[in-house]
Amino acid sequence: MGDHKEQPLRVGAAVRRRRRALQLTLAVVAERSGLSIPFLSQVENDRARPSRASLEKVADALRTTAVELLAAADPACSVDVVRGEACEPAAEPRQRSLVRGHHQMHASEFTGDHDAGREFQYRNDQLLYVADGAVEIEAEGRAYRLGRGDTLYLTGGVRHRWRATVSDTRVIVVAVAEHVEAVQNRSR
């Protein structure tokens, strides 16, 4: 009741829209991502579903995030329930979107560790909330240790990276969507 029927996400149209908005060819995206042109074509036409790692490569090549591409894959709706998964904690790190559709806000839940070497920089502001466990975050040349219940606010444009320091860590990341022009001219 009120829930969207569970269907596999189809990111092809979102990938194609983003690529065309940047005026890039499949060949350029293939070169940037290290993926083949035929595979990218199949993804855009929803004939292939990219793995999480492949989707992140495509997102990086398109100067966006996998979360943005996934969010753009579902039609927007005014009321939506995203159910928690009733399963045991995953052995592998995972990420799930907490908001579906093309909205002004995005929220994701990260469980376990992820690529601690990957640096992030978002155009708009972002909030990280540690729901369980602990993380170390490097931002603006400083290291921050956060535990359960702690939050860290990052102004748009701040380069940062983070890693879980405790197993079964859950981090909620909430951000103003990249497609929203929320950045003001800030003097640094």
Protein Blocks (a to p, Z undefined) as FASTA:
>chain_A
ZZacdddddfklmmmmmmmmnopafklmmmmnopafklmmmmmnopaccdfklmmmmmmm
nopafklmmmmmpccdfbdcdddddddddfbdcdddfbgcjdfbdcdddehjddfkbccd
dfbdcddddfbhcddddeehiacdddehiacdddehiacddddfbehiacddddddfklc
fbccddZZ
